[in-house]
Amino acid sequence: MAEVERARDEIVDVAARLVRIPTVNPPGEAYEACAEAIAAQLRAHGAEVQVLPATGRPEHTAAHPRVNVIGRHAGAASAPAVHLNGHFDVVPAGLGWTRDPFGGEVAGGRLYGRGSCDMKAGLAAAVFAVEALRRAGVAHRAPIEVSGTVDEESGGFAGVGWLAAHGFIAPDRTSAVIIPEPFGVDRVCVGHRGVYWFEVVAHGRIAHGSMPYLGVSAIEGMSHFLDLVRDELGPLLATRVTAMPVVPEGSRHATINVNGIEGGQAPDATPSPCVADHCRAVFDRRFLLEEGLDRTRAEIAALVAKAEARMPGVRFTIEDRLAFDANRTPDAAPVVGALTAAIQQVVGRPAALVASPGTYDHKHVARIAGVPQCVAYGPGDLAMAHQPDEYCSVEDIVTSTKVLALAVMTLTE
Ligand SMILES: [Zn+2]
């Protein structure tokens, strides 16, 4: 704890320096520079460092290389490692800032900037949790790894997904993964709801717009499906409640959102009299652990069939865009126990177990790597993520560094 206190300014400085590297995603700017900065820090802390470009991924291009980094401290025994992982990509700054989004300014006990909260402060906390143990001369039996990865904000396939697919996170190599996403100093996130993104296309038949009865309007067809989503599926989903501690509480229900819709002629185009022969819409369905992906998918297919029956002549197709099952690390997992005990010791109150309404890199750890112990714990207020004037409290950064250090010590001793 004393070593973390002594490193306070260093931790904030490293977090600030990371914020100043504008790793904006999309498109994935400055990843190489940020990976190198993290690599240099990890090397300075005596880690064995690998810089790992996500070769083979289509989004890993010459213009926007996807580069990850892992630092490893070997343990006294050849046991699986405890792995701390943070993504270093950030969403675009957007409008409404009163500070430089990439200035890394520290003022009034806060570190400001895009990515300060989500999640460069967390990454710095992870780096210094491990470093504090080293400075304190704490021996560890199991190896400790810290990774910085790309593309979490766009799915994480070239980041944690790539590390998992290439065996860098694996059951024989990794005992537990802690992701310092900004859930706050006293909350441990044990998992997330599932996500099913799909596109529905209504296919009609073109005809002259002055004789619309000679065609079949795909837009009218889609309106039948939208009616069913609003009047039948929506109310049904609102009755389904998960036993997972999802926050905010509104997301304890299953939900669906229409992300976008497009059909017929583009409104900006010069109009010509045509019946819309196509209409497509993209939906974001968040489902509960208790629902599962298969049932969710089948329910949508049945609803589409119902819309089709309501309007003969319109044909519907469904295409999956993205699908990940819900995940939950058991409350009894050692990684949960180590963190909750550390929170009690450092923060002085019991930890709350929470779950996330949306997915994050946990999904790759569970699905590709097959490592069942994964949680998120890190500094910052989740509500600050992706906001203008995003900040992370300096006190939170220091506190969570202590918690992480204690938890890693427990898990590797
Ligand atoms: Zn994040």
Boltz pocket constraint, residues with backbone or C-beta under 6 A from the ligand:
constraints:
  - pocket:
      binder: B
      contacts: [[A, 87], [A, 118], [A, 119], [A, 152], [A, 181], [A, 182]]
      max_distance: 6.0
